[in-house]
Amino acid sequence: MNRIRAFFARVGEPEAAPPWTMATVLVVIVVALVAMLAGAFIAVIWGGTQDFVELAGWTVGGILIAAFIWQTQKRDVLLAPSTTPILFVMFVSLGCAIALDLISQAVTQGFLLKPELLALTPTKLGPLEWLFAIAFMVVVQPIAEGLIFRAITLPTLAVLLGSWGGIIGAAIVAGIFHLMIYPPNYNGGTPITPIWYGLALPIIEGIIYGAVRGSTKSNRAAIAAQVAFGIFAVIKLLMLTGVS
């Protein structure tokens, strides 16, 4: 119990003002939206209607986002070292991913993939499908979103709204971003399925990543937490490959 109280107390500690303004946050988010759309356009020209095209486009977009932020912001602020071992952060985060998946199954009454992976056919995955699924979910998305929402947006909002307000606010912004970029086009299921996977779950996950950042004071740790969630998403995809 003392450890839990200490965790929440650390997360709630005041944030130092970042070396950028809310205008920077808005610019970064707009650039992120444009980059994801541009990446999707490039991928469609290259790959046509193949299953991996969406993931390929988002991978290109995520790389563009990370490159833009890396080149325009202070790098030492973006990737400060973690006070908690990264492997421990990933282990705990993987447990959270499993717990959230069990909740998701109860809410939606189905064992479903995340919206980012819906274009894939689990029983017909080739090398490119696996390449982009792993590259995007485990590497590119955690880095790009970690930089946008946990490194840039969260500390800016925390100055205005307080630490927990910043975490929740950044998570809501991330949830809306997910809903706009990764359409929750689920066939069948319950009416709540698109809402849950398209908006509610990304917000909950964003709060978890933000809490990790708040407790460790490190964007690296928050990125590592999302990497663990990405690994679990790929494991779910692997589990569905044998379903006919």
NUMI-841093 format. One record per residue (C-alpha): residue number from 0; residue in one letter; y, z, x. Coordinates in Angstrom, 2 decimals, m for minus. Layout:
BEGIN
PT  pos  code    north       up     east
PT  NUM     A        Y        Z        X
...
This chain:
BEGIN
PT  pos  code    north       up     east
PT    0     M     0.00     0.00     0.00
PT    1     N     2.40     0.82     2.84
PT    2     R     1.68    m2.56     4.41
PT    3     I     2.45    m4.33     1.14
PT    4     R     5.72    m2.43     0.79
PT    5     A     6.57    m3.22     4.41
PT    6     F     5.82    m6.90     3.78
PT    7     F     8.14    m7.10     0.77
PT    8     A    10.80    m5.10     2.58
PT    9     R    10.70    m7.52     5.51
PT   10     V    10.84   m10.54     3.22
PT   11     G    13.85    m9.02     1.48
PT   12     E    15.84    m8.45     4.67
PT   13     P    19.21   m10.28     4.67
PT   14     E    19.26   m13.79     6.15
PT   15     A    21.66   m14.70     8.92
PT   16     A    24.04   m17.48     7.91
PT   17     P    22.66   m20.82     9.14
PT   18     P    24.78   m23.22    11.23
PT   19     W    25.16   m25.62     8.28
PT   20     T    26.58   m25.62     4.75
PT   21     M    25.40   m26.40     1.23
PT   22     A    26.74   m29.91     1.76
PT   23     T    24.18   m30.32     4.53
PT   24     V    21.43   m29.21     2.16
PT   25     L    22.47   m31.81    m0.41
PT   26     V    22.63   m34.55     2.23
PT   27     V    19.18   m33.65     3.55
PT   28     I    17.64   m33.68     0.07
PT   29     V    19.23   m37.05    m0.78
PT   30     V    18.05   m38.48     2.54
PT   31     A    14.56   m37.11     1.81
PT   32     L    14.43   m38.81    m1.58
PT   33     V    15.64   m42.11    m0.12
PT   34     A    13.19   m41.85     2.79
PT   35     M    10.22   m41.29     0.46
PT   36     L    11.23   m44.26    m1.70
PT   37     A    11.78   m46.43     1.37
PT   38     G     8.41   m45.41     2.78
PT   39     A     6.72   m46.29    m0.51
PT   40     F     8.44   m49.70    m0.54
PT   41     I     7.36   m50.45     3.02
PT   42     A     3.77   m49.43     2.25
PT   43     V     3.56   m51.61    m0.86
PT   44     I     4.73   m54.63     1.15
PT   45     W     2.14   m53.85     3.82
PT   46     G    m0.85   m52.73     1.76
PT   47     G    m0.36   m54.09    m1.75
PT   48     T    m2.32   m52.19    m4.39
PT   49     Q    m4.96   m50.55    m2.22
PT   50     D    m5.76   m46.88    m2.85
PT   51     F    m4.24   m45.61     0.39
PT   52     V    m0.85   m47.28    m0.15
PT   53     E     0.88   m44.36    m1.88
PT   54     L    m0.19   m41.91     0.82
PT   55     A     0.77   m44.37     3.54
PT   56     G     4.25   m44.72     2.03
PT   57     W     4.73   m40.98     1.73
PT   58     T     3.52   m40.57     5.31
PT   59     V     6.16   m43.01     6.53
PT   60     G     8.78   m41.28     4.38
PT   61     G     7.82   m37.84     5.68
PT   62     I     8.07   m39.03     9.28
PT   63     L    11.54   m40.44     8.58
PT   64     I    12.61   m37.11     7.04
PT   65     A    11.33   m35.06     9.98
PT   66     A    12.97   m37.41    12.48
PT   67     F    16.32   m37.26    10.66
PT   68     I    16.38   m33.46    10.51
PT   69     W    15.14   m33.10    14.08
PT   70     Q    17.88   m35.33    15.39
PT   71     T    20.77   m33.93    13.32
PT   72     Q    20.17   m30.15    13.29
PT   73     K    19.81   m27.42    15.92
PT   74     R    16.19   m27.52    17.02
PT   75     D    15.97   m23.92    18.24
PT   76     V    16.98   m22.74    14.74
PT   77     L    14.50   m25.06    13.02
PT   78     L    11.42   m23.93    14.93
PT   79     A    11.90   m20.33    16.00
PT   80     P     8.65   m18.65    17.18
PT   81     S     6.66   m16.49    14.78
PT   82     T     6.30   m12.72    15.04
PT   83     T     2.82   m13.08    13.50
PT   84     P    m0.04   m15.09    15.07
PT   85     I    m0.13   m18.57    13.52
PT   86     L    m3.91   m18.52    13.06
PT   87     F    m3.63   m15.29    11.07
PT   88     V    m0.95   m16.86     8.89
PT   89     M    m3.21   m19.86     8.25
PT   90     F    m6.21   m17.65     7.47
PT   91     V    m4.30   m15.63     4.87
PT   92     S    m2.71   m18.79     3.46
PT   93     L    m6.11   m20.43     3.07
PT   94     G    m7.19   m17.41     1.04
PT   95     C    m4.08   m17.83    m1.14
PT   96     A    m4.90   m21.53    m1.60
PT   97     I    m8.41   m20.68    m2.78
PT   98     A    m7.10   m18.00    m5.16
PT   99     L    m4.49   m20.36    m6.60
PT  100     D    m7.14   m23.04    m7.07
PT  101     L    m9.26   m20.63    m9.11
PT  102     I    m6.21   m19.87   m11.25
PT  103     S    m5.54   m23.60   m11.58
PT  104     Q    m9.07   m24.20   m12.82
PT  105     A    m8.63   m21.49   m15.43
PT  106     V    m5.27   m22.89   m16.55
PT  107     T    m6.24   m26.58   m16.63
PT  108     Q    m9.97   m26.21   m17.29
PT  109     G   m10.80   m28.66   m14.54
PT  110     F   m11.49   m29.06   m10.82
PT  111     L    m8.64   m31.43   m10.04
PT  112     L    m6.92   m32.94    m7.03
PT  113     K    m3.24   m32.48    m6.28
PT  114     P    m0.90   m35.23    m7.55
PT  115     E    m0.50   m36.55    m3.99
PT  116     L    m4.19   m37.51    m3.95
PT  117     L    m4.60   m38.89    m7.46
PT  118     A    m4.42   m42.54    m6.35
PT  119     L    m7.62   m42.06    m4.35
PT  120     T   m11.09   m42.61    m5.78
PT  121     P   m13.17   m39.77    m4.27
PT  122     T   m16.42   m41.75    m4.47
PT  123     K   m14.90   m44.80    m2.73
PT  124     L   m13.01   m43.47     0.28
PT  125     G   m12.72   m45.63     3.38
PT  126     P   m11.33   m44.82     6.83
PT  127     L    m7.72   m45.56     5.86
PT  128     E    m7.91   m43.37     2.77
PT  129     W    m9.20   m40.45     4.82
PT  130     L    m6.72   m41.15     7.63
PT  131     F    m3.67   m41.00     5.38
PT  132     A    m5.01   m38.14     3.23
PT  133     I    m5.46   m35.94     6.29
PT  134     A    m2.34   m37.14     8.11
PT  135     F    m0.09   m36.60     5.11
PT  136     M    m1.50   m33.41     3.59
PT  137     V    m2.22   m31.57     6.86
PT  138     V     0.50   m32.83     9.21
PT  139     V     3.37   m34.86     7.79
PT  140     Q     4.02   m33.15     4.45
PT  141     P     3.97   m29.58     5.84
PT  142     I     6.39   m30.49     8.64
PT  143     A     8.76   m32.57     6.50
PT  144     E     8.87   m30.11     3.59
PT  145     G     8.95   m27.13     5.93
PT  146     L    12.08   m28.53     7.54
PT  147     I    13.75   m29.51     4.24
PT  148     F    13.02   m26.50     2.07
PT  149     R    12.20   m23.58     4.36
PT  150     A    14.33   m24.38     7.44
PT  151     I    17.40   m25.93     5.79
PT  152     T    17.53   m25.07     2.07
PT  153     L    16.12   m21.53     1.99
PT  154     P    18.49   m19.79     4.46
PT  155     T    21.48   m21.55     2.92
PT  156     L    20.58   m20.37    m0.58
PT  157     A    19.68   m16.91     0.75
PT  158     V    23.26   m16.39     1.91
PT  159     L    24.45   m17.11    m1.63
PT  160     L    21.63   m15.57    m3.69
PT  161     G    20.03   m12.97    m1.43
PT  162     S    16.71   m13.29     0.38
PT  163     W    14.43   m13.41    m2.65
PT  164     G    16.93   m15.54    m4.52
PT  165     G    16.90   m18.01    m1.65
PT  166     I    13.09   m18.10    m1.60
PT  167     I    12.84   m18.70    m5.34
PT  168     G    15.73   m21.17    m5.36
PT  169     A    14.26   m23.20    m2.50
PT  170     A    10.86   m23.16    m4.23
PT  171     I    12.38   m24.50    m7.45
PT  172     V    14.14   m27.29    m5.54
PT  173     A    10.83   m28.12    m3.82
PT  174     G     9.05   m28.12    m7.19
PT  175     I    11.54   m30.58    m8.67
PT  176     F    11.22   m32.74    m5.54
PT  177     H     7.43   m32.78    m5.99
PT  178     L     7.74   m33.73    m9.65
PT  179     M    10.05   m36.63    m8.79
PT  180     I     8.05   m37.99    m5.85
PT  181     Y     4.41   m37.23    m6.72
PT  182     P     3.87   m38.13   m10.42
PT  183     P     1.24   m35.89   m12.07
PT  184     N    m0.59   m38.75   m13.80
PT  185     Y    m3.70   m36.90   m14.94
PT  186     N    m6.06   m38.67   m17.33
PT  187     G    m7.41   m36.30   m19.94
PT  188     G    m7.38   m32.56   m19.32
PT  189     T    m5.21   m30.10   m21.18
PT  190     P    m1.54   m30.77   m22.09
PT  191     I    m0.47   m28.18   m19.52
PT  192     T    m2.23   m29.94   m16.62
PT  193     P     0.68   m32.26   m15.60
PT  194     I     3.19   m29.42   m15.92
PT  195     W     1.02   m27.05   m13.92
PT  196     Y     0.17   m29.40   m11.05
PT  197     G     3.44   m31.34   m11.17
PT  198     L     5.92   m28.46   m11.22
PT  199     A     4.55   m24.92   m11.67
PT  200     L     2.05   m24.98    m8.80
PT  201     P     4.48   m26.48    m6.25
PT  202     I     7.00   m23.77    m7.16
PT  203     I     4.41   m21.00    m6.73
PT  204     E     3.30   m22.48    m3.41
PT  205     G     6.93   m22.78    m2.34
PT  206     I     7.43   m19.07    m3.03
PT  207     I     4.40   m18.29    m0.87
PT  208     Y     5.68   m20.44     2.01
PT  209     G     9.12   m18.86     1.65
PT  210     A     7.63   m15.37     1.71
PT  211     V     5.73   m16.27     4.87
PT  212     R     8.97   m17.42     6.43
PT  213     G    10.75   m14.27     5.31
PT  214     S     8.07   m11.96     6.68
PT  215     T     7.65   m13.74    10.02
PT  216     K    11.24   m15.01    10.42
PT  217     S     9.74   m18.31    11.52
PT  218     N     9.75   m21.81    10.05
PT  219     R     6.73   m22.55    12.25
PT  220     A     4.75   m19.95    10.33
PT  221     A     5.85   m21.38     6.99
PT  222     I     4.76   m24.84     8.13
PT  223     A     1.42   m23.39     9.26
PT  224     A     0.97   m21.83     5.81
PT  225     Q     1.44   m25.23     4.17
PT  226     V    m0.94   m26.79     6.69
PT  227     A    m3.62   m24.38     5.45
PT  228     F    m2.95   m25.44     1.85
PT  229     G    m3.18   m29.07     2.95
PT  230     I    m6.51   m28.43     4.64
PT  231     F    m7.83   m26.92     1.42
PT  232     A    m6.59   m29.94    m0.58
PT  233     V    m8.54   m32.24     1.75
PT  234     I   m11.62   m30.00     1.45
PT  235     K   m11.42   m30.38    m2.36
PT  236     L   m11.25   m34.14    m1.92
PT  237     L   m14.34   m33.98     0.30
PT  238     M   m16.16   m31.89    m2.31
PT  239     L   m15.50   m34.57    m4.93
PT  240     T   m16.83   m37.45    m2.82
PT  241     G   m20.34   m36.89    m4.11
PT  242     V   m19.31   m36.88    m7.78
PT  243     S   m20.41   m40.06    m9.55
